[in-house]
Amino acid sequence: MSQATLWQVIRMFKIPDVDLLEQIYEGATIRLAPNNEKSAMITFNIGLAQESITFPQLFNTFINALIYMLTVTGQNENISDGLQIRKDQNG
């Protein structure tokens, strides 16, 4: 998932402290061989650090938002996935 999209989704659902999360992930790097100085540093802006304590919550937020958006779109197109979202829950 794109981190930029994740931050947008979190803002859309009015979850606090998005700026802090953005700062934590901004310029995040990994090294494929952590103990090897010659291993290239890779900056990533897609995905999340899976060993991070925030990973499960951020991933669930993104997936739940995706399910919500797909369900609403499906309902608007008269396509049912079995989930029902009341009109007053939209947006």
PyMOL Python script that loads the backbone (N, CA, C, O; Angstrom):
from pymol import cmd

cmd.read_pdbstr("""\
ATOM      1  N   MET A   1       0.831  -1.167   0.000  1.00  0.00           N
ATOM      2  CA  MET A   1       0.000   0.000   0.000  1.00  0.00           C
ATOM      3  C   MET A   1       0.881   1.238   0.000  1.00  0.00           C
ATOM      4  O   MET A   1       1.966   1.244   0.582  1.00  0.00           O
ATOM      5  N   SER A   2       0.418   2.250  -0.638  1.00  0.00           N
ATOM      6  CA  SER A   2       1.116   3.523  -0.662  1.00  0.00           C
ATOM      7  C   SER A   2       0.956   4.206   0.688  1.00  0.00           C
ATOM      8  O   SER A   2      -0.154   4.299   1.212  1.00  0.00           O
ATOM      9  N   GLN A   3       2.054   4.680   1.249  1.00  0.00           N
ATOM     10  CA  GLN A   3       1.961   5.381   2.525  1.00  0.00           C
ATOM     11  C   GLN A   3       1.137   6.660   2.377  1.00  0.00           C
ATOM     12  O   GLN A   3       0.362   7.002   3.270  1.00  0.00           O
ATOM     13  N   ALA A   4       1.298   7.362   1.265  1.00  0.00           N
ATOM     14  CA  ALA A   4       0.523   8.595   1.042  1.00  0.00           C
ATOM     15  C   ALA A   4      -0.976   8.300   1.069  1.00  0.00           C
ATOM     16  O   ALA A   4      -1.756   9.072   1.627  1.00  0.00           O
ATOM     17  N   THR A   5      -1.372   7.186   0.465  1.00  0.00           N
ATOM     18  CA  THR A   5      -2.785   6.796   0.465  1.00  0.00           C
ATOM     19  C   THR A   5      -3.242   6.448   1.872  1.00  0.00           C
ATOM     20  O   THR A   5      -4.340   6.821   2.285  1.00  0.00           O
ATOM     21  N   LEU A   6      -2.401   5.733   2.607  1.00  0.00           N
ATOM     22  CA  LEU A   6      -2.746   5.374   3.983  1.00  0.00           C
ATOM     23  C   LEU A   6      -2.972   6.621   4.828  1.00  0.00           C
ATOM     24  O   LEU A   6      -3.946   6.683   5.578  1.00  0.00           O
ATOM     25  N   TRP A   7      -2.094   7.614   4.723  1.00  0.00           N
ATOM     26  CA  TRP A   7      -2.258   8.839   5.510  1.00  0.00           C
ATOM     27  C   TRP A   7      -3.557   9.547   5.126  1.00  0.00           C
ATOM     28  O   TRP A   7      -4.247  10.100   5.983  1.00  0.00           O
ATOM     29  N   GLN A   8      -3.885   9.528   3.839  1.00  0.00           N
ATOM     30  CA  GLN A   8      -5.122  10.153   3.365  1.00  0.00           C
ATOM     31  C   GLN A   8      -6.341   9.435   3.953  1.00  0.00           C
ATOM     32  O   GLN A   8      -7.296  10.077   4.392  1.00  0.00           O
ATOM     33  N   VAL A   9      -6.299   8.110   3.954  1.00  0.00           N
ATOM     34  CA  VAL A   9      -7.402   7.315   4.508  1.00  0.00           C
ATOM     35  C   VAL A   9      -7.557   7.596   6.002  1.00  0.00           C
ATOM     36  O   VAL A   9      -8.674   7.755   6.494  1.00  0.00           O
ATOM     37  N   ILE A  10      -6.440   7.656   6.719  1.00  0.00           N
ATOM     38  CA  ILE A  10      -6.490   7.910   8.158  1.00  0.00           C
ATOM     39  C   ILE A  10      -7.089   9.287   8.430  1.00  0.00           C
ATOM     40  O   ILE A  10      -7.879   9.454   9.359  1.00  0.00           O
ATOM     41  N   ARG A  11      -6.711  10.264   7.620  1.00  0.00           N
ATOM     42  CA  ARG A  11      -7.293  11.611   7.776  1.00  0.00           C
ATOM     43  C   ARG A  11      -8.790  11.598   7.472  1.00  0.00           C
ATOM     44  O   ARG A  11      -9.574  12.250   8.162  1.00  0.00           O
ATOM     45  N   MET A  12      -9.182  10.852   6.438  1.00  0.00           N
ATOM     46  CA  MET A  12     -10.588  10.785   6.052  1.00  0.00           C
ATOM     47  C   MET A  12     -11.448  10.254   7.199  1.00  0.00           C
ATOM     48  O   MET A  12     -12.580  10.697   7.391  1.00  0.00           O
ATOM     49  N   PHE A  13     -10.906   9.305   7.955  1.00  0.00           N
ATOM     50  CA  PHE A  13     -11.633   8.719   9.079  1.00  0.00           C
ATOM     51  C   PHE A  13     -11.372   9.465  10.386  1.00  0.00           C
ATOM     52  O   PHE A  13     -11.754   9.008  11.463  1.00  0.00           O
ATOM     53  N   LYS A  14     -10.707  10.636  10.272  1.00  0.00           N
ATOM     54  CA  LYS A  14     -10.480  11.527  11.412  1.00  0.00           C
ATOM     55  C   LYS A  14      -9.757  10.849  12.576  1.00  0.00           C
ATOM     56  O   LYS A  14     -10.080  11.076  13.742  1.00  0.00           O
ATOM     57  N   ILE A  15      -8.776  10.016  12.237  1.00  0.00           N
ATOM     58  CA  ILE A  15      -7.941   9.381  13.244  1.00  0.00           C
ATOM     59  C   ILE A  15      -6.819  10.365  13.599  1.00  0.00           C
ATOM     60  O   ILE A  15      -6.156  10.891  12.705  1.00  0.00           O
ATOM     61  N   PRO A  16      -6.604  10.618  14.893  1.00  0.00           N
ATOM     62  CA  PRO A  16      -5.614  11.641  15.282  1.00  0.00           C
ATOM     63  C   PRO A  16      -4.168  11.191  15.067  1.00  0.00           C
ATOM     64  O   PRO A  16      -3.888  10.009  14.865  1.00  0.00           O
ATOM     65  N   ASP A  17      -3.268  12.160  15.115  1.00  0.00           N
ATOM     66  CA  ASP A  17      -1.819  11.944  15.096  1.00  0.00           C
ATOM     67  C   ASP A  17      -1.262  11.416  13.775  1.00  0.00           C
ATOM     68  O   ASP A  17      -0.230  10.746  13.759  1.00  0.00           O
ATOM     69  N   VAL A  18      -1.938  11.714  12.674  1.00  0.00           N
ATOM     70  CA  VAL A  18      -1.432  11.293  11.362  1.00  0.00           C
ATOM     71  C   VAL A  18      -0.089  11.949  11.081  1.00  0.00           C
ATOM     72  O   VAL A  18       0.803  11.321  10.512  1.00  0.00           O
ATOM     73  N   ASP A  19       0.060  13.205  11.475  1.00  0.00           N
ATOM     74  CA  ASP A  19       1.318  13.911  11.233  1.00  0.00           C
ATOM     75  C   ASP A  19       2.484  13.205  11.924  1.00  0.00           C
ATOM     76  O   ASP A  19       3.572  13.107  11.356  1.00  0.00           O
ATOM     77  N   LEU A  20       2.270  12.724  13.121  1.00  0.00           N
ATOM     78  CA  LEU A  20       3.311  12.006  13.849  1.00  0.00           C
ATOM     79  C   LEU A  20       3.694  10.725  13.105  1.00  0.00           C
ATOM     80  O   LEU A  20       4.877  10.427  12.944  1.00  0.00           O
ATOM     81  N   LEU A  21       2.695   9.975  12.655  1.00  0.00           N
ATOM     82  CA  LEU A  21       2.977   8.749  11.911  1.00  0.00           C
ATOM     83  C   LEU A  21       3.734   9.048  10.629  1.00  0.00           C
ATOM     84  O   LEU A  21       4.671   8.332  10.277  1.00  0.00           O
ATOM     85  N   GLU A  22       3.331  10.107   9.927  1.00  0.00           N
ATOM     86  CA  GLU A  22       4.038  10.501   8.706  1.00  0.00           C
ATOM     87  C   GLU A  22       5.504  10.803   9.003  1.00  0.00           C
ATOM     88  O   GLU A  22       6.387  10.389   8.252  1.00  0.00           O
ATOM     89  N   GLN A  23       5.762  11.511  10.077  1.00  0.00           N
ATOM     90  CA  GLN A  23       7.136  11.851  10.441  1.00  0.00           C
ATOM     91  C   GLN A  23       7.950  10.607  10.774  1.00  0.00           C
ATOM     92  O   GLN A  23       9.128  10.521  10.428  1.00  0.00           O
ATOM     93  N   ILE A  24       7.329   9.653  11.438  1.00  0.00           N
ATOM     94  CA  ILE A  24       8.022   8.412  11.787  1.00  0.00           C
ATOM     95  C   ILE A  24       8.439   7.670  10.519  1.00  0.00           C
ATOM     96  O   ILE A  24       9.556   7.160  10.434  1.00  0.00           O
ATOM     97  N   TYR A  25       7.547   7.611   9.540  1.00  0.00           N
ATOM     98  CA  TYR A  25       7.819   6.858   8.322  1.00  0.00           C
ATOM     99  C   TYR A  25       8.585   7.655   7.267  1.00  0.00           C
ATOM    100  O   TYR A  25       9.122   7.071   6.326  1.00  0.00           O
ATOM    101  N   GLU A  26       8.642   8.978   7.409  1.00  0.00           N
ATOM    102  CA  GLU A  26       9.319   9.809   6.416  1.00  0.00           C
ATOM    103  C   GLU A  26      10.805   9.461   6.366  1.00  0.00           C
ATOM    104  O   GLU A  26      11.499   9.504   7.382  1.00  0.00           O
ATOM    105  N   GLY A  27      11.270   9.123   5.200  1.00  0.00           N
ATOM    106  CA  GLY A  27      12.679   8.803   5.020  1.00  0.00           C
ATOM    107  C   GLY A  27      13.093   7.482   5.646  1.00  0.00           C
ATOM    108  O   GLY A  27      14.282   7.243   5.855  1.00  0.00           O
ATOM    109  N   ALA A  28      12.129   6.620   5.950  1.00  0.00           N
ATOM    110  CA  ALA A  28      12.455   5.322   6.541  1.00  0.00           C
ATOM    111  C   ALA A  28      13.294   4.507   5.557  1.00  0.00           C
ATOM    112  O   ALA A  28      13.025   4.486   4.356  1.00  0.00           O
ATOM    113  N   THR A  29      14.299   3.848   6.083  1.00  0.00           N
ATOM    114  CA  THR A  29      15.184   3.049   5.230  1.00  0.00           C
ATOM    115  C   THR A  29      15.338   1.650   5.801  1.00  0.00           C
ATOM    116  O   THR A  29      15.110   1.405   6.986  1.00  0.00           O
ATOM    117  N   ILE A  30      15.728   0.749   4.925  1.00  0.00           N
ATOM    118  CA  ILE A  30      16.060  -0.610   5.339  1.00  0.00           C
ATOM    119  C   ILE A  30      17.365  -0.993   4.655  1.00  0.00           C
ATOM    120  O   ILE A  30      17.751  -0.397   3.650  1.00  0.00           O
ATOM    121  N   ARG A  31      18.021  -1.970   5.199  1.00  0.00           N
ATOM    122  CA  ARG A  31      19.243  -2.509   4.614  1.00  0.00           C
ATOM    123  C   ARG A  31      19.002  -4.004   4.455  1.00  0.00           C
ATOM    124  O   ARG A  31      18.646  -4.678   5.422  1.00  0.00           O
ATOM    125  N   LEU A  32      19.190  -4.531   3.244  1.00  0.00           N
ATOM    126  CA  LEU A  32      18.896  -5.939   2.991  1.00  0.00           C
ATOM    127  C   LEU A  32      19.782  -6.865   3.820  1.00  0.00           C
ATOM    128  O   LEU A  32      19.339  -7.928   4.256  1.00  0.00           O
ATOM    129  N   ALA A  33      21.001  -6.473   4.031  1.00  0.00           N
ATOM    130  CA  ALA A  33      21.907  -7.234   4.898  1.00  0.00           C
ATOM    131  C   ALA A  33      22.305  -6.294   6.040  1.00  0.00           C
ATOM    132  O   ALA A  33      23.295  -5.571   5.919  1.00  0.00           O
ATOM    133  N   PRO A  34      21.558  -6.290   7.135  1.00  0.00           N
ATOM    134  CA  PRO A  34      21.736  -5.290   8.186  1.00  0.00           C
ATOM    135  C   PRO A  34      23.159  -5.162   8.729  1.00  0.00           C
ATOM    136  O   PRO A  34      23.579  -4.065   9.099  1.00  0.00           O
ATOM    137  N   ASN A  35      23.893  -6.246   8.781  1.00  0.00           N
ATOM    138  CA  ASN A  35      25.238  -6.203   9.358  1.00  0.00           C
ATOM    139  C   ASN A  35      26.329  -5.989   8.315  1.00  0.00           C
ATOM    140  O   ASN A  35      27.518  -6.083   8.620  1.00  0.00           O
ATOM    141  N   ASN A  36      25.918  -5.701   7.088  1.00  0.00           N
ATOM    142  CA  ASN A  36      26.886  -5.532   6.007  1.00  0.00           C
ATOM    143  C   ASN A  36      26.896  -4.069   5.583  1.00  0.00           C
ATOM    144  O   ASN A  36      25.924  -3.573   5.013  1.00  0.00           O
ATOM    145  N   GLU A  37      27.999  -3.382   5.864  1.00  0.00           N
ATOM    146  CA  GLU A  37      28.133  -1.962   5.510  1.00  0.00           C
ATOM    147  C   GLU A  37      28.001  -1.728   4.013  1.00  0.00           C
ATOM    148  O   GLU A  37      27.618  -0.635   3.595  1.00  0.00           O
ATOM    149  N   LYS A  38      28.308  -2.725   3.201  1.00  0.00           N
ATOM    150  CA  LYS A  38      28.260  -2.567   1.745  1.00  0.00           C
ATOM    151  C   LYS A  38      26.845  -2.754   1.188  1.00  0.00           C
ATOM    152  O   LYS A  38      26.591  -2.459   0.020  1.00  0.00           O
ATOM    153  N   SER A  39      25.946  -3.234   2.011  1.00  0.00           N
ATOM    154  CA  SER A  39      24.562  -3.426   1.573  1.00  0.00           C
ATOM    155  C   SER A  39      23.910  -2.059   1.352  1.00  0.00           C
ATOM    156  O   SER A  39      24.078  -1.136   2.149  1.00  0.00           O
ATOM    157  N   ALA A  40      23.184  -1.957   0.280  1.00  0.00           N
ATOM    158  CA  ALA A  40      22.552  -0.684  -0.072  1.00  0.00           C
ATOM    159  C   ALA A  40      21.428  -0.338   0.902  1.00  0.00           C
ATOM    160  O   ALA A  40      20.694  -1.211   1.365  1.00  0.00           O
ATOM    161  N   MET A  41      21.312   0.959   1.202  1.00  0.00           N
ATOM    162  CA  MET A  41      20.192   1.464   1.991  1.00  0.00           C
ATOM    163  C   MET A  41      19.047   1.729   1.022  1.00  0.00           C
ATOM    164  O   MET A  41      19.246   2.356  -0.018  1.00  0.00           O
ATOM    165  N   ILE A  42      17.876   1.265   1.351  1.00  0.00           N
ATOM    166  CA  ILE A  42      16.710   1.444   0.491  1.00  0.00           C
ATOM    167  C   ILE A  42      15.687   2.278   1.255  1.00  0.00           C
ATOM    168  O   ILE A  42      15.272   1.910   2.354  1.00  0.00           O
ATOM    169  N   THR A  43      15.286   3.400   0.666  1.00  0.00           N
ATOM    170  CA  THR A  43      14.226   4.225   1.240  1.00  0.00           C
ATOM    171  C   THR A  43      12.903   3.743   0.661  1.00  0.00           C
ATOM    172  O   THR A  43      12.779   3.551  -0.549  1.00  0.00           O
ATOM    173  N   PHE A  44      11.928   3.550   1.519  1.00  0.00           N
ATOM    174  CA  PHE A  44      10.648   3.067   0.999  1.00  0.00           C
ATOM    175  C   PHE A  44       9.511   4.006   1.375  1.00  0.00           C
ATOM    176  O   PHE A  44       9.486   4.587   2.460  1.00  0.00           O
ATOM    177  N   ASN A  45       8.562   4.138   0.436  1.00  0.00           N
ATOM    178  CA  ASN A  45       7.362   4.936   0.677  1.00  0.00           C
ATOM    179  C   ASN A  45       6.114   4.124   0.377  1.00  0.00           C
ATOM    180  O   ASN A  45       5.003   4.650   0.300  1.00  0.00           O
ATOM    181  N   ILE A  46       6.332   2.831   0.210  1.00  0.00           N
ATOM    182  CA  ILE A  46       5.229   1.891   0.006  1.00  0.00           C
ATOM    183  C   ILE A  46       5.361   0.833   1.084  1.00  0.00           C
ATOM    184  O   ILE A  46       6.453   0.321   1.334  1.00  0.00           O
ATOM    185  N   GLY A  47       4.263   0.511   1.712  1.00  0.00           N
ATOM    186  CA  GLY A  47       4.288  -0.509   2.748  1.00  0.00           C
ATOM    187  C   GLY A  47       4.618   0.066   4.112  1.00  0.00           C
ATOM    188  O   GLY A  47       4.864   1.262   4.273  1.00  0.00           O
ATOM    189  N   LEU A  48       4.614  -0.826   5.082  1.00  0.00           N
ATOM    190  CA  LEU A  48       4.868  -0.449   6.469  1.00  0.00           C
ATOM    191  C   LEU A  48       5.903  -1.399   7.050  1.00  0.00           C
ATOM    192  O   LEU A  48       6.065  -2.526   6.582  1.00  0.00           O
ATOM    193  N   ALA A  49       6.591  -0.932   8.065  1.00  0.00           N
ATOM    194  CA  ALA A  49       7.542  -1.783   8.758  1.00  0.00           C
ATOM    195  C   ALA A  49       6.764  -2.850   9.529  1.00  0.00           C
ATOM    196  O   ALA A  49       6.076  -2.537  10.501  1.00  0.00           O
ATOM    197  N   GLN A  50       6.871  -4.099   9.098  1.00  0.00           N
ATOM    198  CA  GLN A  50       6.051  -5.152   9.681  1.00  0.00           C
ATOM    199  C   GLN A  50       6.417  -5.483  11.115  1.00  0.00           C
ATOM    200  O   GLN A  50       5.594  -6.018  11.857  1.00  0.00           O
ATOM    201  N   GLU A  51       7.633  -5.172  11.509  1.00  0.00           N
ATOM    202  CA  GLU A  51       8.006  -5.429  12.897  1.00  0.00           C
ATOM    203  C   GLU A  51       7.613  -4.286  13.820  1.00  0.00           C
ATOM    204  O   GLU A  51       7.825  -4.363  15.031  1.00  0.00           O
ATOM    205  N   SER A  52       7.044  -3.233  13.261  1.00  0.00           N
ATOM    206  CA  SER A  52       6.634  -2.067  14.044  1.00  0.00           C
ATOM    207  C   SER A  52       5.394  -2.386  14.869  1.00  0.00           C
ATOM    208  O   SER A  52       4.520  -3.139  14.440  1.00  0.00           O
ATOM    209  N   ILE A  53       5.335  -1.802  16.056  1.00  0.00           N
ATOM    210  CA  ILE A  53       4.168  -1.988  16.926  1.00  0.00           C
ATOM    211  C   ILE A  53       2.904  -1.384  16.309  1.00  0.00           C
ATOM    212  O   ILE A  53       1.792  -1.795  16.641  1.00  0.00           O
ATOM    213  N   THR A  54       3.078  -0.401  15.402  1.00  0.00           N
ATOM    214  CA  THR A  54       1.922   0.241  14.770  1.00  0.00           C
ATOM    215  C   THR A  54       1.395  -0.529  13.561  1.00  0.00           C
ATOM    216  O   THR A  54       0.299  -0.244  13.077  1.00  0.00           O
ATOM    217  N   PHE A  55       2.169  -1.505  13.068  1.00  0.00           N
ATOM    218  CA  PHE A  55       1.794  -2.193  11.830  1.00  0.00           C
ATOM    219  C   PHE A  55       0.385  -2.791  11.858  1.00  0.00           C
ATOM    220  O   PHE A  55      -0.397  -2.510  10.949  1.00  0.00           O
ATOM    221  N   PRO A  56       0.028  -3.599  12.852  1.00  0.00           N
ATOM    222  CA  PRO A  56      -1.314  -4.221  12.802  1.00  0.00           C
ATOM    223  C   PRO A  56      -2.448  -3.196  12.757  1.00  0.00           C
ATOM    224  O   PRO A  56      -3.416  -3.370  12.016  1.00  0.00           O
ATOM    225  N   GLN A  57      -2.329  -2.132  13.547  1.00  0.00           N
ATOM    226  CA  GLN A  57      -3.393  -1.125  13.582  1.00  0.00           C
ATOM    227  C   GLN A  57      -3.476  -0.363  12.262  1.00  0.00           C
ATOM    228  O   GLN A  57      -4.570  -0.120  11.753  1.00  0.00           O
ATOM    229  N   LEU A  58      -2.331   0.011  11.707  1.00  0.00           N
ATOM    230  CA  LEU A  58      -2.335   0.747  10.433  1.00  0.00           C
ATOM    231  C   LEU A  58      -2.851  -0.127   9.301  1.00  0.00           C
ATOM    232  O   LEU A  58      -3.639   0.325   8.471  1.00  0.00           O
ATOM    233  N   PHE A  59      -2.407  -1.377   9.267  1.00  0.00           N
ATOM    234  CA  PHE A  59      -2.854  -2.296   8.223  1.00  0.00           C
ATOM    235  C   PHE A  59      -4.364  -2.523   8.320  1.00  0.00           C
ATOM    236  O   PHE A  59      -5.068  -2.477   7.312  1.00  0.00           O
ATOM    237  N   ASN A  60      -4.856  -2.768   9.534  1.00  0.00           N
ATOM    238  CA  ASN A  60      -6.302  -2.980   9.719  1.00  0.00           C
ATOM    239  C   ASN A  60      -7.106  -1.753   9.330  1.00  0.00           C
ATOM    240  O   ASN A  60      -8.177  -1.875   8.735  1.00  0.00           O
ATOM    241  N   THR A  61      -6.599  -0.571   9.659  1.00  0.00           N
ATOM    242  CA  THR A  61      -7.283   0.668   9.277  1.00  0.00           C
ATOM    243  C   THR A  61      -7.414   0.754   7.769  1.00  0.00           C
ATOM    244  O   THR A  61      -8.485   1.072   7.253  1.00  0.00           O
ATOM    245  N   PHE A  62      -6.329   0.473   7.061  1.00  0.00           N
ATOM    246  CA  PHE A  62      -6.338   0.544   5.598  1.00  0.00           C
ATOM    247  C   PHE A  62      -7.296  -0.483   5.007  1.00  0.00           C
ATOM    248  O   PHE A  62      -8.096  -0.148   4.133  1.00  0.00           O
ATOM    249  N   ILE A  63      -7.227  -1.730   5.473  1.00  0.00           N
ATOM    250  CA  ILE A  63      -8.083  -2.797   4.935  1.00  0.00           C
ATOM    251  C   ILE A  63      -9.550  -2.518   5.250  1.00  0.00           C
ATOM    252  O   ILE A  63     -10.405  -2.713   4.387  1.00  0.00           O
ATOM    253  N   ASN A  64      -9.860  -2.068   6.460  1.00  0.00           N
ATOM    254  CA  ASN A  64     -11.250  -1.756   6.810  1.00  0.00           C
ATOM    255  C   ASN A  64     -11.791  -0.606   5.974  1.00  0.00           C
ATOM    256  O   ASN A  64     -12.951  -0.630   5.562  1.00  0.00           O
ATOM    257  N   ALA A  65     -10.959   0.401   5.719  1.00  0.00           N
ATOM    258  CA  ALA A  65     -11.377   1.514   4.864  1.00  0.00           C
ATOM    259  C   ALA A  65     -11.627   1.022   3.444  1.00  0.00           C
ATOM    260  O   ALA A  65     -12.589   1.441   2.799  1.00  0.00           O
ATOM    261  N   LEU A  66     -10.766   0.137   2.959  1.00  0.00           N
ATOM    262  CA  LEU A  66     -10.937  -0.424   1.618  1.00  0.00           C
ATOM    263  C   LEU A  66     -12.248  -1.208   1.518  1.00  0.00           C
ATOM    264  O   LEU A  66     -12.995  -1.051   0.552  1.00  0.00           O
ATOM    265  N   ILE A  67     -12.521  -2.041   2.502  1.00  0.00           N
ATOM    266  CA  ILE A  67     -13.778  -2.804   2.515  1.00  0.00           C
ATOM    267  C   ILE A  67     -14.974  -1.857   2.548  1.00  0.00           C
ATOM    268  O   ILE A  67     -15.956  -2.057   1.833  1.00  0.00           O
ATOM    269  N   TYR A  68     -14.885  -0.833   3.378  1.00  0.00           N
ATOM    270  CA  TYR A  68     -15.960   0.156   3.480  1.00  0.00           C
ATOM    271  C   TYR A  68     -16.216   0.821   2.131  1.00  0.00           C
ATOM    272  O   TYR A  68     -17.358   0.906   1.678  1.00  0.00           O
ATOM    273  N   MET A  69     -15.139   1.295   1.490  1.00  0.00           N
ATOM    274  CA  MET A  69     -15.292   1.991   0.208  1.00  0.00           C
ATOM    275  C   MET A  69     -15.833   1.066  -0.888  1.00  0.00           C
ATOM    276  O   MET A  69     -16.671   1.469  -1.695  1.00  0.00           O
ATOM    277  N   LEU A  70     -15.348  -0.165  -0.906  1.00  0.00           N
ATOM    278  CA  LEU A  70     -15.846  -1.115  -1.907  1.00  0.00           C
ATOM    279  C   LEU A  70     -17.315  -1.455  -1.656  1.00  0.00           C
ATOM    280  O   LEU A  70     -18.088  -1.599  -2.603  1.00  0.00           O
ATOM    281  N   THR A  71     -17.699  -1.583  -0.402  1.00  0.00           N
ATOM    282  CA  THR A  71     -19.092  -1.894  -0.071  1.00  0.00           C
ATOM    283  C   THR A  71     -20.014  -0.751  -0.483  1.00  0.00           C
ATOM    284  O   THR A  71     -21.064  -0.983  -1.083  1.00  0.00           O
ATOM    285  N   VAL A  72     -19.627   0.478  -0.164  1.00  0.00           N
ATOM    286  CA  VAL A  72     -20.443   1.642  -0.531  1.00  0.00           C
ATOM    287  C   VAL A  72     -20.549   1.748  -2.051  1.00  0.00           C
ATOM    288  O   VAL A  72     -21.634   1.977  -2.585  1.00  0.00           O
ATOM    289  N   THR A  73     -19.431   1.582  -2.742  1.00  0.00           N
ATOM    290  CA  THR A  73     -19.442   1.632  -4.212  1.00  0.00           C
ATOM    291  C   THR A  73     -20.337   0.537  -4.769  1.00  0.00           C
ATOM    292  O   THR A  73     -21.112   0.779  -5.695  1.00  0.00           O
ATOM    293  N   GLY A  74     -20.238  -0.660  -4.214  1.00  0.00           N
ATOM    294  CA  GLY A  74     -21.084  -1.767  -4.664  1.00  0.00           C
ATOM    295  C   GLY A  74     -22.556  -1.489  -4.435  1.00  0.00           C
ATOM    296  O   GLY A  74     -23.384  -1.777  -5.299  1.00  0.00           O
ATOM    297  N   GLN A  75     -22.891  -0.936  -3.285  1.00  0.00           N
ATOM    298  CA  GLN A  75     -24.289  -0.608  -2.994  1.00  0.00           C
ATOM    299  C   GLN A  75     -24.804   0.452  -3.962  1.00  0.00           C
ATOM    300  O   GLN A  75     -25.952   0.389  -4.402  1.00  0.00           O
ATOM    301  N   ASN A  76     -23.960   1.421  -4.291  1.00  0.00           N
ATOM    302  CA  ASN A  76     -24.364   2.460  -5.248  1.00  0.00           C
ATOM    303  C   ASN A  76     -24.590   1.882  -6.644  1.00  0.00           C
ATOM    304  O   ASN A  76     -25.360   2.432  -7.431  1.00  0.00           O
ATOM    305  N   GLU A  77     -23.913   0.771  -6.947  1.00  0.00           N
ATOM    306  CA  GLU A  77     -24.051   0.117  -8.258  1.00  0.00           C
ATOM    307  C   GLU A  77     -24.977  -1.099  -8.187  1.00  0.00           C
ATOM    308  O   GLU A  77     -25.050  -1.888  -9.130  1.00  0.00           O
ATOM    309  N   ASN A  78     -25.684  -1.245  -7.061  1.00  0.00           N
ATOM    310  CA  ASN A  78     -26.584  -2.388  -6.834  1.00  0.00           C
ATOM    311  C   ASN A  78     -25.856  -3.727  -6.906  1.00  0.00           C
ATOM    312  O   ASN A  78     -26.391  -4.708  -7.421  1.00  0.00           O
ATOM    313  N   ILE A  79     -24.631  -3.757  -6.385  1.00  0.00           N
ATOM    314  CA  ILE A  79     -23.853  -4.992  -6.281  1.00  0.00           C
ATOM    315  C   ILE A  79     -23.710  -5.276  -4.797  1.00  0.00           C
ATOM    316  O   ILE A  79     -23.267  -4.412  -4.040  1.00  0.00           O
ATOM    317  N   SER A  80     -24.079  -6.479  -4.373  1.00  0.00           N
ATOM    318  CA  SER A  80     -24.030  -6.795  -2.952  1.00  0.00           C
ATOM    319  C   SER A  80     -22.906  -7.771  -2.655  1.00  0.00           C
ATOM    320  O   SER A  80     -22.735  -8.773  -3.349  1.00  0.00           O
ATOM    321  N   ASP A  81     -22.143  -7.465  -1.618  1.00  0.00           N
ATOM    322  CA  ASP A  81     -21.123  -8.392  -1.131  1.00  0.00           C
ATOM    323  C   ASP A  81     -21.573  -9.017   0.187  1.00  0.00           C
ATOM    324  O   ASP A  81     -20.798  -9.705   0.851  1.00  0.00           O
ATOM    325  N   GLY A  82     -22.815  -8.777   0.557  1.00  0.00           N
ATOM    326  CA  GLY A  82     -23.347  -9.316   1.793  1.00  0.00           C
ATOM    327  C   GLY A  82     -23.253  -8.345   2.963  1.00  0.00           C
ATOM    328  O   GLY A  82     -23.932  -8.522   3.974  1.00  0.00           O
ATOM    329  N   LEU A  83     -22.412  -7.320   2.830  1.00  0.00           N
ATOM    330  CA  LEU A  83     -22.306  -6.313   3.881  1.00  0.00           C
ATOM    331  C   LEU A  83     -23.309  -5.201   3.604  1.00  0.00           C
ATOM    332  O   LEU A  83     -23.594  -4.881   2.450  1.00  0.00           O
ATOM    333  N   GLN A  84     -23.829  -4.630   4.653  1.00  0.00           N
ATOM    334  CA  GLN A  84     -24.763  -3.522   4.495  1.00  0.00           C
ATOM    335  C   GLN A  84     -24.262  -2.330   5.297  1.00  0.00           C
ATOM    336  O   GLN A  84     -23.976  -2.451   6.489  1.00  0.00           O
ATOM    337  N   ILE A  85     -24.157  -1.193   4.651  1.00  0.00           N
ATOM    338  CA  ILE A  85     -23.780   0.045   5.324  1.00  0.00           C
ATOM    339  C   ILE A  85     -24.956   0.988   5.180  1.00  0.00           C
ATOM    340  O   ILE A  85     -25.402   1.286   4.072  1.00  0.00           O
ATOM    341  N   ARG A  86     -25.459   1.459   6.330  1.00  0.00           N
ATOM    342  CA  ARG A  86     -26.598   2.372   6.299  1.00  0.00           C
ATOM    343  C   ARG A  86     -26.177   3.666   5.638  1.00  0.00           C
ATOM    344  O   ARG A  86     -25.011   4.056   5.695  1.00  0.00           O
ATOM    345  N   LYS A  87     -27.131   4.329   5.010  1.00  0.00           N
ATOM    346  CA  LYS A  87     -26.859   5.596   4.317  1.00  0.00           C
ATOM    347  C   LYS A  87     -26.284   6.640   5.268  1.00  0.00           C
ATOM    348  O   LYS A  87     -25.462   7.455   4.849  1.00  0.00           O
ATOM    349  N   ASP A  88     -26.703   6.639   6.566  1.00  0.00           N
ATOM    350  CA  ASP A  88     -26.172   7.635   7.499  1.00  0.00           C
ATOM    351  C   ASP A  88     -24.750   7.332   7.945  1.00  0.00           C
ATOM    352  O   ASP A  88     -24.153   8.141   8.654  1.00  0.00           O
ATOM    353  N   GLN A  89     -24.180   6.174   7.547  1.00  0.00           N
ATOM    354  CA  GLN A  89     -22.789   5.850   7.848  1.00  0.00           C
ATOM    355  C   GLN A  89     -21.858   6.258   6.729  1.00  0.00           C
ATOM    356  O   GLN A  89     -20.644   6.291   6.932  1.00  0.00           O
ATOM    357  N   ASN A  90     -22.380   6.571   5.556  1.00  0.00           N
ATOM    358  CA  ASN A  90     -21.551   6.937   4.410  1.00  0.00           C
ATOM    359  C   ASN A  90     -20.802   8.225   4.684  1.00  0.00           C
ATOM    360  O   ASN A  90     -21.322   9.157   5.297  1.00  0.00           O
ATOM    361  N   GLY A  91     -19.511   8.252   4.190  1.00  0.00           N
ATOM    362  CA  GLY A  91     -18.719   9.465   4.219  1.00  0.00           C
ATOM    363  C   GLY A  91     -18.352   9.838   5.566  1.00  0.00           C
ATOM    364  O   GLY A  91     -17.676  10.848   5.765  1.00  0.00           O
TER     365      GLY A  91
END
""", "prot")
cmd.dss("prot")
cmd.show_as("cartoon", "prot")
cmd.util.cbc("prot")
cmd.orient("prot")
